[in-house]
Amino acid sequence: MVSKLKSWLTDNETKTRQSCKDLLEQLKRTHLDPVLQQLRGKEAAKVSFDDVIDGYTRIKDDYYKSAKGAKDVIAAVFFEFHPVRNPYFMHFYFLSKNTLSE
């Protein structure tokens, strides 16, 4: 009985993790990649930090509406994705804060 439960929990965690990673990738392509592509292009000056933040906010909102499975795994996968863990994002964030305060 315990073995079956452990097996089910492991399987559920694996499936939840993969499903959440796939969902985040799809949401990133939809909400954030267009902003980042614009940031790298000729229209870069028109991209504000708020545009990037809005992309992440839409990802977060859609993710928590759509993610299915073990709640702890859903939260862990989002934490692993979160921009605070992304050095490029944090560099951009601190640059924008320093620019705004001058």
GUZANU-633606 format. One record per residue: residue number from 1; residue in one letter; y, x, z negated of N, C-alpha, C, O in turn. Coordinates in steps of 0.001 Angstrom, whole numbers, plus 500000, padded with zeros to 6 digits. Each point is the difference from the previous one (the first is absolute). Last residue first. Layout:
@resi=NUM, resn=A, nv=Y, nu=X, nw=Z, cav=Y, cau=X, caw=Z, cv=Y, cu=X, cw=Z, ov=Y, ou=X, ow=Z
...
END
This chain:
@resi=102, resn=E, nv=559048, nu=517456, nw=511030, cav=501102, cau=500912, caw=500262, cv=501253, cu=499272, cw=500373, ov=501027, ou=500629, ow=500253
@resi=101, resn=S, nv=494572, nu=497393, nw=498922, cav=500756, cau=500280, caw=498777, cv=501199, cu=500905, cw=500228, ov=500840, ou=500148, ow=499113
@resi=100, resn=L, nv=495969, nu=498590, nw=504355, cav=500725, cau=498821, caw=499545, cv=500881, cu=500300, cw=498791, ov=501025, ou=499345, ow=499815
@resi=99, resn=T, nv=496117, nu=504008, nw=501940, cav=501025, cau=499681, caw=500987, cv=500855, cu=498837, cw=499519, ov=501218, ou=500009, ow=500173
@resi=98, resn=N, nv=495015, nu=501215, nw=497292, cav=501043, cau=501020, caw=499898, cv=501142, cu=499725, cw=500956, ov=501159, ou=500235, ow=499657
@resi=97, resn=K, nv=495085, nu=496934, nw=500536, cav=500680, cau=499823, caw=498706, cv=501134, cu=501008, cw=499865, ov=501091, ou=499645, ow=499552
@resi=96, resn=S, nv=496089, nu=500698, nw=504192, cav=500848, cau=498811, caw=500105, cv=500767, cu=499766, cw=498710, ov=501159, ou=499587, ow=500044
@resi=95, resn=L, nv=495695, nu=503909, nw=500042, cav=501123, cau=500293, caw=500888, cv=500937, cu=498813, cw=500089, ov=501218, ou=500174, ow=499958
@resi=94, resn=F, nv=494813, nu=499241, nw=497704, cav=500957, cau=500790, caw=499236, cv=501193, cu=500425, cw=500853, ov=501123, ou=500084, ow=499503
@resi=93, resn=Y, nv=495404, nu=497483, nw=502622, cav=500591, cau=499201, caw=498940, cv=501062, cu=500797, cw=499247, ov=501108, ou=499508, ow=499787
@resi=92, resn=F, nv=496256, nu=502690, nw=503452, cav=500943, cau=499094, caw=500647, cv=500745, cu=499177, cw=498953, ov=501207, ou=499791, ow=500123
@resi=91, resn=H, nv=495329, nu=502882, nw=498312, cav=501076, cau=500861, caw=500491, cv=501099, cu=499142, cw=500635, ov=501184, ou=500198, ow=499728
@resi=90, resn=M, nv=494893, nu=497602, nw=498969, cav=500804, cau=500373, caw=498838, cv=501157, cu=500910, cw=500403, ov=501095, ou=499868, ow=499453
@resi=89, resn=F, nv=495808, nu=498898, nw=503875, cav=500761, cau=498843, caw=499547, cv=500910, cu=500382, cw=498846, ov=501176, ou=499637, ow=499987
@resi=88, resn=Y, nv=495845, nu=503607, nw=501516, cav=501014, cau=499745, caw=501026, cv=500895, cu=498850, cw=499570, ov=501223, ou=500082, ow=500116
@resi=87, resn=P, nv=494993, nu=500976, nw=497180, cav=501104, cau=500950, caw=499856, cv=501117, cu=499773, cw=501028, ov=501175, ou=500169, ow=499673
@resi=86, resn=N, nv=495348, nu=496263, nw=498099, cav=500239, cau=500586, caw=501313, cv=501205, cu=500946, cw=499916, ov=501122, ou=499523, ow=499828
@resi=85, resn=R, nv=497231, nu=497553, nw=496648, cav=499030, cau=501085, caw=500161, cv=500194, cu=500738, cw=501318, ov=499275, ou=500954, ow=500285
@resi=84, resn=V, nv=503301, nu=495275, nw=498655, cav=500327, cau=500983, caw=498962, cv=499065, cu=501191, cw=500089, ov=500353, ou=501107, ow=499595
@resi=83, resn=P, nv=499063, nu=494955, nw=503192, cav=500873, cau=501076, caw=500485, cv=500375, cu=501031, cw=498952, ov=500346, ou=501127, ow=500356
@resi=82, resn=H, nv=494908, nu=495985, nw=499715, cav=501419, cau=499826, caw=499648, cv=500852, cu=501206, cw=500372, ov=499560, ou=501142, ow=499863
@resi=81, resn=F, nv=495457, nu=498222, nw=500411, cav=500820, cau=499863, caw=501201, cv=501487, cu=500105, cw=499697, ov=500775, ou=500416, ow=500861
@resi=80, resn=E, nv=495989, nu=499596, nw=495648, cav=499724, cau=501178, caw=500827, cv=500863, cu=500004, cw=501258, ov=500351, ou=501068, ow=500502
@resi=79, resn=F, nv=499819, nu=495151, nw=496689, cav=500626, cau=501155, caw=499341, cv=499808, cu=501268, cw=500827, ov=500922, ou=500806, ow=500128
@resi=78, resn=F, nv=496850, nu=495299, nw=501274, cav=501437, cau=499920, caw=500280, cv=500734, cu=501181, cw=499364, ov=500903, ou=500568, ow=500614
@resi=77, resn=V, nv=494541, nu=499057, nw=498499, cav=500203, cau=500353, caw=501406, cv=501479, cu=499924, cw=500354, ov=500501, ou=500847, ow=500739
@resi=76, resn=A, nv=498220, nu=497778, nw=494934, cav=499815, cau=501445, caw=500168, cv=500266, cu=500436, cw=501441, ov=500633, ou=501029, ow=500235
@resi=75, resn=A, nv=499410, nu=494309, nw=498676, cav=501152, cau=500701, caw=499426, cv=499899, cu=501506, cw=500225, ov=501000, ou=500637, ow=500331
@resi=74, resn=I, nv=495330, nu=496767, nw=501001, cav=501161, cau=499617, caw=500807, cv=501234, cu=500758, cw=499513, ov=500739, ou=500565, ow=500806
@resi=73, resn=V, nv=495404, nu=499821, nw=496641, cav=499904, cau=500812, caw=501216, cv=501178, cu=499696, cw=500918, ov=500559, ou=500909, ow=500613
@resi=72, resn=D, nv=498987, nu=496548, nw=495491, cav=500316, cau=501381, caw=499632, cv=499964, cu=500919, cw=501216, ov=500793, ou=500936, ow=500099
@resi=71, resn=K, nv=497957, nu=494483, nw=500427, cav=501437, cau=500164, caw=499760, cv=500371, cu=501437, cw=499640, ov=501047, ou=500489, ow=500425
@resi=70, resn=A, nv=494838, nu=497801, nw=502738, cav=500200, cau=500422, caw=498619, cv=501470, cu=500362, cw=499768, ov=500541, ou=500877, ow=500674
@resi=69, resn=G, nv=498951, nu=496078, nw=503500, cav=499009, cau=500853, caw=499360, cv=500363, cu=500311, cw=498568, ov=500747, ou=499263, ow=499356
@resi=68, resn=K, nv=502474, nu=499673, nw=505170, cav=498907, cau=499277, caw=499331, cv=499042, cu=501003, cw=499372, ov=499760, ou=501079, ow=500541
@resi=67, resn=A, nv=505658, nu=498407, nw=501740, cav=498891, cau=500830, caw=499522, cv=499002, cu=499163, cw=499212, ov=500370, ou=499170, ow=499170
@resi=66, resn=S, nv=503932, nu=499135, nw=502673, cav=498802, cau=499992, caw=500857, cv=498802, cu=500754, cw=499460, ov=498873, ou=499710, ow=500401
@resi=65, resn=K, nv=505598, nu=499846, nw=497486, cav=499646, cau=498642, caw=500435, cv=498623, cu=499984, cw=500660, ov=499261, ou=499024, ow=499871
@resi=64, resn=Y, nv=502661, nu=505090, nw=498816, cav=499539, cau=499259, caw=498833, cv=499705, cu=498535, cw=500316, ov=499253, ou=499355, ow=499264
@resi=63, resn=Y, nv=502393, nu=503392, nw=504254, cav=498764, cau=500576, caw=499467, cv=499475, cu=499158, cw=498838, ov=498833, ou=499609, ow=499985
@resi=62, resn=D, nv=505385, nu=499411, nw=501924, cav=498882, cau=499526, caw=500833, cv=498657, cu=500499, cw=499476, ov=498992, ou=499298, ow=500070
@resi=61, resn=D, nv=504911, nu=502248, nw=497725, cav=499891, cau=498547, caw=499874, cv=498804, cu=499462, cw=500784, ov=499216, ou=499210, ow=499474
@resi=60, resn=K, nv=501795, nu=505420, nw=500896, cav=499543, cau=499644, caw=498646, cv=499778, cu=498492, cw=499874, ov=498966, ou=499556, ow=499501
@resi=59, resn=I, nv=502922, nu=502043, nw=504529, cav=498602, cau=500435, caw=499863, cv=499453, cu=499558, cw=498649, ov=498918, ou=499417, ow=499927
@resi=58, resn=R, nv=505605, nu=499896, nw=500799, cav=499205, cau=499042, caw=500772, cv=498514, cu=500354, cw=499932, ov=499146, ou=499119, ow=499897
@resi=57, resn=T, nv=503823, nu=503897, nw=498131, cav=499981, cau=498749, caw=499239, cv=499175, cu=498939, cw=500723, ov=499227, ou=499281, ow=499368
@resi=56, resn=Y, nv=501569, nu=504866, nw=502760, cav=499042, cau=500144, caw=498908, cv=499890, cu=498712, cw=499188, ov=498913, ou=499640, ow=499549
@resi=55, resn=G, nv=504299, nu=500423, nw=503851, cav=498668, cau=500133, caw=500582, cv=498940, cu=500108, cw=498928, ov=498967, ou=499335, ow=500073
@resi=54, resn=D, nv=505547, nu=500718, nw=498611, cav=499572, cau=498654, caw=500412, cv=498606, cu=500018, cw=500617, ov=499207, ou=499086, ow=499773
@resi=53, resn=I, nv=502798, nu=505040, nw=499169, cav=499609, cau=499285, caw=498776, cv=499505, cu=498597, cw=500342, ov=499000, ou=499539, ow=499451
@resi=52, resn=V, nv=502823, nu=502934, nw=504043, cav=498722, cau=500590, caw=499590, cv=499469, cu=499279, cw=498759, ov=498819, ou=499659, ow=499928
@resi=51, resn=D, nv=505416, nu=499130, nw=501575, cav=499018, cau=499611, caw=501016, cv=498611, cu=500510, cw=499625, ov=499005, ou=499293, ow=500159
@resi=50, resn=D, nv=504712, nu=502028, nw=497228, cav=499574, cau=498632, caw=499706, cv=498973, cu=499496, cw=501017, ov=499114, ou=499223, ow=499644
@resi=49, resn=F, nv=503045, nu=504889, nw=501013, cav=498947, cau=500134, caw=499003, cv=499470, cu=498616, cw=499625, ov=498811, ou=499842, ow=499724
@resi=48, resn=S, nv=503214, nu=500488, nw=505108, cav=500475, cau=500229, caw=498633, cv=498804, cu=500177, cw=499066, ov=498865, ou=499671, ow=500344
@resi=47, resn=V, nv=502301, nu=500925, nw=505204, cav=499002, cau=499662, caw=498986, cv=500568, cu=500330, cw=498627, ov=500436, ou=501122, ow=499738
@resi=46, resn=K, nv=501774, nu=499866, nw=504440, cav=500114, cau=498573, caw=499675, cv=499017, cu=499563, cw=498908, ov=500075, ou=498874, ow=499510
@resi=45, resn=A, nv=500076, nu=505555, nw=502452, cav=501205, cau=499798, caw=499194, cv=500160, cu=498542, cw=499567, ov=500712, ou=499714, ow=499038
@resi=44, resn=A, nv=495747, nu=501663, nw=503956, cav=499776, cau=500390, caw=498606, cv=501201, cu=499719, cw=499111, ov=499836, ou=499626, ow=498838
@resi=43, resn=E, nv=498894, nu=499667, nw=506108, cav=500699, cau=499020, caw=499160, cv=499910, cu=500344, cw=498508, ov=500220, ou=499130, ow=499157
@resi=42, resn=K, nv=497549, nu=503363, nw=504304, cav=501430, cau=500081, caw=500295, cv=500826, cu=499088, cw=499100, ov=501191, ou=500232, ow=499792
@resi=41, resn=G, nv=494034, nu=501010, nw=498206, cav=500505, cau=499887, caw=501365, cv=501509, cu=500129, cw=500102, ov=500674, ou=500467, ow=499081
@resi=40, resn=R, nv=496410, nu=499405, nw=496901, cav=499729, cau=501237, caw=500731, cv=500627, cu=500009, cw=501395, ov=499985, ou=501026, ow=500680
@resi=39, resn=L, nv=500333, nu=495151, nw=496470, cav=500588, cau=501108, caw=499251, cv=499821, cu=501329, cw=500720, ov=500840, ou=500892, ow=499873
@resi=38, resn=Q, nv=497037, nu=495204, nw=501741, cav=501432, cau=499962, caw=500289, cv=500708, cu=501173, cw=499317, ov=500924, ou=500586, ow=500565
@resi=37, resn=Q, nv=494601, nu=498882, nw=498459, cav=500132, cau=500395, caw=501398, cv=501471, cu=500007, cw=500399, ov=500456, ou=500912, ow=500689
@resi=36, resn=L, nv=498459, nu=497459, nw=495092, cav=499857, cau=501459, caw=500036, cv=500117, cu=500528, cw=501426, ov=500534, ou=501087, ow=500220
@resi=35, resn=V, nv=499523, nu=494258, nw=499166, cav=501195, cau=500579, caw=499374, cv=499941, cu=501521, cw=500073, ov=500996, ou=500649, ow=500319
@resi=34, resn=P, nv=495237, nu=496923, nw=501197, cav=501142, cau=499821, caw=500901, cv=501294, cu=500604, cw=499441, ov=500805, ou=500547, ow=500754
@resi=33, resn=D, nv=495236, nu=499601, nw=496491, cav=499988, cau=500911, caw=501148, cv=501148, cu=499766, cw=500975, ov=500554, ou=500975, ow=500507
@resi=32, resn=L, nv=498652, nu=496085, nw=495655, cav=500665, cau=501276, caw=499738, cv=500062, cu=500922, cw=501209, ov=501021, ou=500649, ow=500230
@resi=31, resn=H, nv=496933, nu=494770, nw=499631, cav=501284, cau=499952, caw=499293, cv=500750, cu=501329, cw=499911, ov=501230, ou=500010, ow=499942
@resi=30, resn=T, nv=494378, nu=499301, nw=502400, cav=500843, cau=498842, caw=500284, cv=501414, cu=500149, cw=499427, ov=500982, ou=499737, ow=500693
@resi=29, resn=R, nv=495624, nu=503548, nw=498509, cav=500280, cau=499960, caw=501442, cv=500985, cu=498882, cw=500341, ov=500852, ou=500155, ow=500875
@resi=28, resn=K, nv=497621, nu=500066, nw=494703, cav=500870, cau=501141, caw=500292, cv=500376, cu=500011, cw=501480, ov=501164, ou=500200, ow=500347
@resi=27, resn=L, nv=495672, nu=496660, nw=498240, cav=501343, cau=499631, caw=499550, cv=501001, cu=501118, cw=500259, ov=501150, ou=499734, ow=500349
@resi=26, resn=Q, nv=494309, nu=501119, nw=500603, cav=500506, cau=498973, caw=500918, cv=501433, cu=499591, cw=499620, ov=500853, ou=499840, ow=500873
@resi=25, resn=E, nv=496929, nu=503107, nw=496261, cav=500245, cau=500665, caw=501285, cv=500590, cu=499019, cw=501007, ov=500939, ou=500328, ow=500724
@resi=24, resn=L, nv=497653, nu=497985, nw=495114, cav=501220, cau=500808, caw=499874, cv=500341, cu=500706, cw=501311, ov=501171, ou=500089, ow=500369
@resi=23, resn=L, nv=494766, nu=497506, nw=499444, cav=501151, cau=499092, caw=499924, cv=501302, cu=500781, cw=499918, ov=500958, ou=499676, ow=500702
@resi=22, resn=D, nv=495034, nu=502754, nw=499094, cav=500188, cau=499448, caw=501342, cv=501224, cu=499083, cw=500040, ov=500793, ou=500053, ow=500940
@resi=21, resn=K, nv=497917, nu=501602, nw=494877, cav=500527, cau=501092, caw=500827, cv=500266, cu=499515, cw=501421, ov=501025, ou=500342, ow=500589
@resi=20, resn=C, nv=496892, nu=496646, nw=496496, cav=501394, cau=500217, caw=499617, cv=500638, cu=501126, cw=500826, ov=501152, ou=499890, ow=500420
@resi=19, resn=S, nv=494233, nu=499239, nw=500127, cav=500771, cau=498849, caw=500472, cv=501491, cu=500193, cw=499712, ov=500841, ou=499704, ow=500849
@resi=18, resn=Q, nv=496155, nu=503439, nw=497406, cav=500113, cau=500128, caw=501451, cv=500844, cu=498874, cw=500589, ov=500830, ou=500230, ow=500879
@resi=17, resn=R, nv=498283, nu=499623, nw=494476, cav=500801, cau=501180, caw=500335, cv=500190, cu=500120, cw=501510, ov=501116, ou=500233, ow=500464
@resi=16, resn=T, nv=495989, nu=496404, nw=497924, cav=501399, cau=499693, caw=499689, cv=500893, cu=501151, cw=500419, ov=501036, ou=499784, ow=500629
@resi=15, resn=K, nv=494339, nu=500872, nw=499744, cav=500478, cau=499047, caw=501007, cv=501461, cu=499634, cw=499769, ov=500767, ou=499883, ow=500956
@resi=14, resn=T, nv=497158, nu=502918, nw=495873, cav=500039, cau=500669, caw=501299, cv=500571, cu=499078, cw=501073, ov=500854, ou=500406, ow=500788
@resi=13, resn=E, nv=498374, nu=497800, nw=494906, cav=501106, cau=500960, caw=499976, cv=500154, cu=500673, cw=501361, ov=501117, ou=500138, ow=500499
@resi=12, resn=N, nv=495213, nu=497002, nw=498913, cav=501248, cau=499240, caw=500022, cv=501214, cu=500934, cw=500023, ov=500962, ou=499758, ow=500729
@resi=11, resn=D, nv=494770, nu=502171, nw=498747, cav=500148, cau=499455, caw=501352, cv=501320, cu=499231, cw=500138, ov=500694, ou=500125, ow=501009
@resi=10, resn=T, nv=498171, nu=501426, nw=494744, cav=500276, cau=501132, caw=500883, cv=500234, cu=499531, cw=501425, ov=500929, ou=500450, ow=500671
@resi=9, resn=L, nv=497705, nu=496353, nw=496177, cav=501356, cau=500472, caw=499698, cv=500410, cu=501153, cw=500917, ov=501132, ou=500047, ow=500483
@resi=8, resn=W, nv=494434, nu=498337, nw=499806, cav=500937, cau=499009, caw=500517, cv=501439, cu=500457, cw=499778, ov=500836, ou=499880, ow=500896
@resi=7, resn=S, nv=495768, nu=502737, nw=497236, cav=499944, cau=500090, caw=501455, cv=501004, cu=499036, cw=500631, ov=500698, ou=500363, ow=500946
@resi=6, resn=K, nv=498711, nu=499444, nw=494427, cav=500682, cau=501242, caw=500370, cv=500060, cu=500161, cw=501511, ov=501017, ou=500419, ow=500552
@resi=5, resn=L, nv=496505, nu=495973, nw=497820, cav=501415, cau=499802, caw=499728, cv=500804, cu=501242, cw=500396, ov=501045, ou=499888, ow=500641
@resi=4, resn=K, nv=494273, nu=500325, nw=499576, cav=500518, cau=499125, caw=501055, cv=501497, cu=499774, cw=499840, ov=500736, ou=499968, ow=500986
@resi=3, resn=S, nv=497069, nu=502473, nw=495657, cav=500018, cau=500763, caw=501245, cv=500565, cu=499170, cw=501153, ov=500780, ou=500499, ow=500811
@resi=2, resn=V, nv=498429, nu=497438, nw=495054, cav=501153, cau=500886, caw=499911, cv=500154, cu=500807, cw=501287, ov=501114, ou=500211, ow=500481
@resi=1, resn=M, nv=495088, nu=497061, nw=499198, cav=501192, cau=499182, caw=500000, cv=501260, cu=500864, cw=500000, ov=500919, ou=499768, ow=500786
END
